[in-house]
């Protein structure tokens, strides 16, 4: 049985529950994987993983940027 799922993410910080159509934020589903309004179970898929992990990846990317050294000539006034 093939199940077609509509796109759930409506912005980087919001998604829509496909069952009750409530707008949810990351904190609503990150710990339990269920909609707090209708108890819909979010099946793990690429869209849900991207939604939940995007802030973690963004923070990691910021931390990986090289920091300028104090003796860097580009920092001289």
Rosetta silent file (secondary structure, phi, psi, omega in degrees, C-alpha in Angstrom):
SEQUENCE: XXXXXXXXXXXXXXXXXXXXXXXXXXXXXXXXXXXXXXXXXXXXXXXXXXXXXXXXXXXXXXXXXXXXXXXXXXXXX
SCORE:     score description
SCORE:     0.000 S_00000001
   1 L     0.000  123.891 -179.852    0.000    0.000    0.000 S_00000001
   2 L   -95.978  127.092 -179.044    1.498    3.327   -1.091 S_00000001
   3 L  -111.665  122.807  176.769    0.725    6.276    1.154 S_00000001
   4 L   -91.424  129.934 -179.384    1.123    9.803   -0.222 S_00000001
   5 L  -117.374  128.329  177.805    2.044   12.345    2.396 S_00000001
   6 L   -71.234  159.288  177.205    1.626   16.063    1.840 S_00000001
   7 L   -64.370  129.092 -176.614    4.433   18.385    2.777 S_00000001
   8 L   -94.521  -31.633 -174.882    4.197   19.072    6.491 S_00000001
   9 E   -77.571  125.562  178.725    6.790   21.812    6.948 S_00000001
  10 E  -108.421  -14.449  174.264    5.382   25.294    6.390 S_00000001
  11 E  -161.325  170.607  179.430    8.434   27.232    7.632 S_00000001
  12 L   -60.323  -20.388 -177.318   11.804   26.390    9.181 S_00000001
  13 L  -118.161    4.709 -178.188   10.198   26.519   12.629 S_00000001
  14 E  -137.887  144.913  171.316    6.619   25.310   11.984 S_00000001
  15 E  -138.803  165.657 -176.980    4.902   22.248   10.587 S_00000001
  16 E  -111.986  133.291  174.287    1.296   21.157   10.201 S_00000001
  17 L   -70.028  126.233 -178.114   -0.173   17.991   11.688 S_00000001
  18 L   -70.964  -14.390 -178.957   -1.657   16.054    8.746 S_00000001
  19 L   -90.979  -52.107 -176.159   -4.485   14.728   10.920 S_00000001
  20 L  -105.025   -7.198  177.364   -5.820   17.769   12.815 S_00000001
  21 L    67.371   17.943  174.995   -4.103   20.503   10.747 S_00000001
  22 L   -73.974  145.297  175.491   -2.765   22.286   13.854 S_00000001
  23 E   -83.761  127.228 -176.329    0.421   24.303   13.396 S_00000001
  24 E  -118.380  155.518  173.203    3.184   22.803   15.538 S_00000001
  25 E  -109.561  167.906 -176.011    6.642   23.903   16.593 S_00000001
  26 H   -52.281  -43.831 -177.114    9.718   21.707   17.026 S_00000001
  27 H   -63.918  -23.156  179.762    9.221   21.382   20.784 S_00000001
  28 H   -65.802  -32.260 -174.364    5.735   19.946   20.237 S_00000001
  29 H  -122.913   -9.087 -171.897    7.049   16.730   18.687 S_00000001
  30 L   -64.517  -29.858 -177.982   10.786   16.434   19.312 S_00000001
  31 L   -91.728  -28.246 -171.785   10.501   14.402   22.519 S_00000001
  32 L  -120.928  -25.042  179.883    7.493   12.204   21.806 S_00000001
  33 L    75.862   13.607  178.860    6.845   12.159   18.048 S_00000001
  34 E  -121.736  149.585  172.813    3.103   12.682   18.574 S_00000001
  35 L   -69.720  129.824  179.877    0.873   15.665   17.922 S_00000001
  36 L   -71.971  -11.673 -177.828   -0.069   17.135   21.327 S_00000001
  37 L   -93.841  -41.337 -174.852   -3.548   18.010   20.002 S_00000001
  38 L  -125.658   -0.418  178.760   -4.731   14.772   18.360 S_00000001
  39 L    68.822   20.976  176.263   -2.004   12.234   19.284 S_00000001
  40 L   -62.984  133.005  177.737   -1.101   11.636   15.626 S_00000001
  41 E   -86.595  122.278  175.986    2.120    9.621   15.393 S_00000001
  42 L   -83.994  115.252  177.421    4.699   11.232   13.109 S_00000001
  43 L   -71.151  136.680  177.913    6.443    8.470   11.196 S_00000001
  44 L   -63.411  125.704  173.850   10.177    9.073   10.923 S_00000001
  45 L  -149.992  177.492 -175.204   11.032   10.301    7.437 S_00000001
  46 H   -61.292  -38.778 -177.998   13.463   12.725    5.844 S_00000001
  47 H   -66.050  -44.402  179.170   11.162   15.739    6.227 S_00000001
  48 H   -66.864  -42.296  178.258   10.602   15.197    9.964 S_00000001
  49 H   -61.072  -44.698  177.932   14.307   14.487   10.530 S_00000001
  50 H   -61.150  -42.620 -179.710   15.279   17.666    8.682 S_00000001
  51 H   -61.482  -44.488 -177.278   12.731   19.675   10.680 S_00000001
  52 H   -75.410  -34.420 -173.819   13.987   18.354   14.015 S_00000001
  53 H   -94.041  -12.254 -175.324   17.716   18.426   13.253 S_00000001
  54 H   -56.675  -41.733  178.199   18.057   21.690   11.314 S_00000001
  55 H   -67.904  -33.039  178.578   18.801   23.870   14.396 S_00000001
  56 H   -66.032  -45.190  179.464   21.352   21.336   15.640 S_00000001
  57 H   -65.544  -40.865  178.982   23.112   21.275   12.281 S_00000001
  58 H   -62.509  -43.224  178.786   23.018   25.084   12.021 S_00000001
  59 H   -64.926  -41.159  178.238   24.582   25.456   15.474 S_00000001
  60 H   -61.337  -43.486 -179.584   27.241   22.869   14.614 S_00000001
  61 H   -61.947  -39.859  177.750   28.080   24.738   11.388 S_00000001
  62 H   -63.159  -42.458 -178.976   28.538   27.998   13.320 S_00000001
  63 H   -68.462  -23.549 -177.890   30.858   26.265   15.779 S_00000001
  64 H   -85.917  -10.649  178.621   32.944   24.804   12.942 S_00000001
  65 L   -64.796  137.016  178.507   33.771   28.162   11.370 S_00000001
  66 L   -65.736  135.884  178.637   37.424   29.051   11.896 S_00000001
  67 L   -89.886  136.758  178.227   37.894   31.743   14.519 S_00000001
  68 L   -64.608  141.366  179.029   40.298   34.606   13.669 S_00000001
  69 L   -86.917  152.737 -178.239   43.546   34.520   15.603 S_00000001
  70 L   -61.445  -29.989 -178.681   44.723   37.546   17.621 S_00000001
  71 L   -92.500   14.831  178.952   47.881   37.816   15.467 S_00000001
  72 L   -71.507  121.483 -178.481   45.862   37.822   12.212 S_00000001
  73 H   -62.480  -20.074  178.858   46.979   40.879   10.160 S_00000001
  74 H   -70.425  -15.726 -179.370   43.416   41.297    8.897 S_00000001
  75 H   -91.819   -6.651 -178.521   42.409   42.342   12.420 S_00000001
  76 L   -66.410  142.098 -179.165   44.911   45.221   12.633 S_00000001
  77 L   -70.200    0.000    0.000   43.278   48.692   12.826 S_00000001
